[in-house]
Amino acid sequence: MAKMNLLQAINNALDIAMAQDERVVCFGEDVGFFGGVFRATSKLQEKYGKDRCFNTPLVEQGIAGFANGMAAQGMKPVAEIQFADYIFPAFDQIVNEAAKFRYRSGNEFNVGGLVFRTPYGGGIAGAHYHSQSPEAYFAHTPGLKIVVPRNPHQAKGLLLASIACPDPVIFFEPKKLYRASVGEVPEEYYEIEIGKAEIVKPGNQVTVLAWGAQMEICEKAVEMAEAAGISCELIDLRSILPWDVDTVAESVKKTGRLVINHEAPLTGGFAGEIAATIQERCFLHLESPIQRVCGLDTPYPLALEKEYVADHLKTFEAIKAAVNF
């Protein structure tokens, strides 16, 4: 085991993957010698050469198209989109090409091994062009997998699993935790199953569900609830597509209540999909309406970032409302 922050865990995962398989390549804006804007690919070009870790032009559509082509020829490209806010120019290549590649060929060819890494979310005073959480846009797209880690241990295992995955993966990295989240991480290769949620803390009165950076916020809210005598079951979804319906449903059948927290705006956010599915599966077990604690339906603000965020206080109030309904 070694102590790593989230950035170091991602770098370590890429290092191991590139060492084990020469088909793994990293590219994106300034990812070469500079190591990317957050230094996630630091020293990989120095170690593996410019053929396997290199810079691209500042054109996200081109990065995604190039990644599709490389993956279609048997490579395992790990393409970095510098900020998740800038993934939209690549939307067509990801949604209409990468996601449909296997299906349209009848499984004759695919782009498995393709991973798009991208930092998402707020908390860094990045305002509306460097703070968005666009996971729900892609969750509407069959053929993709969407993964969001909450800490260094999860990040390494999930990234290695994503590179080994037979389908294209969008790997959203909570950038506000890049250096803030530190933990013990195995130094060897390991994978964490995509599509499997984790029960972080068991409880019996209310299920609290989140992913990525919001897990830290929910942990604070759960501590407040526990101090008030409310038993919470805290679940990290980890994967948005596919998401672990069974684990969440079993928890809600036990607790009778569900609070979902995500950083993206409320309307059209993935919490709506979860709420609809859980009420179908658990309707006769529900003791109160499903609560959603989300960002506001506005562009991500700079001056009012603290008011915008789905923080631990809002989450605590939702937990109390669910229990006291």
Beta strands, then each sheet from edge to edge (+ up, - down):
strand 1: 2-5
strand 2: 24-28
strand 3: 53-55
strand 4: 76-80
strand 5: 115-120
strand 6: 145-147
strand 7: 169-174
strand 8: 182-185
strand 9: 198-201
strand 10: 206-210
strand 11: 232-236
strand 12: 239-241
strand 13: 258-265
strand 14: 291-295
sheet 1: 1+ 8-
sheet 2: 3+ 2+ 4+ 5+ 7+ 6+ 12-
sheet 3: 9+ 11- 10- 13- 14-
end
